[in-house]
Amino acid sequence: MTLHSRPPVVRVDAALLIPGRGPPITNATLVAEGKKITFVGKQSTLPAKYAQLQGRVVPFLLPGLWDCHVHFFGAPSFAPGVVTSTPPALAGARSARDLAATLNAGFTSVRELGGYGSQIAAAVEEGWLVGPSIYSSVSMLSQTAGHGDAREEDMAVLCSKMEQNMPFYICDGEAECQRAVRTMIRRGATVIKVATTGGGSSTDDLQARQFSDAELLVMVQEVQRAGLAVAAHCHGKEGIKAALRAGCRTLEHASFANDECIALMKEKDVLFVPTRTAINFALSNPQAWTPENYRKIVQLAEANLRTYTKAIRAGVRIALGTDIGLSATTLPINHGMNGKEFVWAVEAGLTPLEAIEAGTARGPESLMTNPIAHGDDESDDESDDGEPPLTKAPKSGQLSVGFDADFIAVSDNPLLDIAVLANPEKVTHVWKGGKLYKEPGKPVTILPPVH
Ligand SMILES: [Zn+2]
């Protein structure tokens, strides 16, 4: 492309266009110029300048999907020592397949809450690998003896790996916690993840509260100064309440949230990311766990589903995230199965249209630090004094003018059968940044064309 040549223009006509937020449009047309959407509306209202443009015709068009909770660990299991002893180059090599599988499933963006995503994102941006846009926390921040402390490792060894950019990080006390946030940002984090309770895959208690209020507050304030959001891993209610009090933006899992927690989630207007996909696969594969871990998984899985249903009824806003994170050909769950989360969302009580909003328009909102506007209103791009807002959240996840040209076509109506989105074969086309990556007979392949 020469300096003054026009960017490529793409036109897609759809029998039904589901915009991600707001009502679907029948007999619709979408036009993108370069990386941005420039027209969305009824075909009958298409501006004259686009009338001669030849386009593709698809039955159902929707925004590129978002998974708000993944990990590119490139490791075959969470068994003690496996993630921490997987060499980063091996993890990156395995992740190449995982990136392609994610895009092939229609996911054009992911929020990665710990893993090698921030390091491999450059290869995707360069066009060296194909995959979704990655917004990563780099590591999860954990206290000593917390969810992210791989206790099977000697502490000195763990700390040296931590300093060598492996995706885990321990910090204790306000000064270390503040420095940890700054270190993640220095390493490229566009969201910060903290663990405020134990977890199903670690050796600590699900109910154990982690980080003090003072530690959490100093981290949240540091993150807010950088214009980012905090995602809190939590299961037990004391850790959920602590995350909410401190000002975390999203709650991951939040399994044992009681009515008080749910009311607070609503009041604080946080996003709830239930992560049913990984939980349900963990539940149906007891052989993958130690007996102690499996006992915790059974407890949290039941509680998490109850919380999910109650939260939907209470009007808590949901963002979809799967917690898919491992890489092995023998696993029952792998990258590329992300669309399953839509099915669990509808089972928990969302309508298909609400589930699609939770898995598209809500994605960028999970990266925003400030209170999030509701409805269809365009939020101001600039504050009153002309200073642009401080955020790393992209303008994507909706089929609307000015948004990123990330969109997919599917063969069947997801409003009638949400499981369409869980089947990559029914995702017939994938455009990311205005570029076509998948069309019938040509799935996303691991190797991009090199020109
Ligand atoms: Zn996770």
Boltz pocket constraint, residues with backbone or C-beta under 6 A from the ligand:
constraints:
  - pocket:
      binder: B
      contacts: [[A, 69], [A, 70], [A, 71], [A, 113], [A, 323]]
      max_distance: 6.0
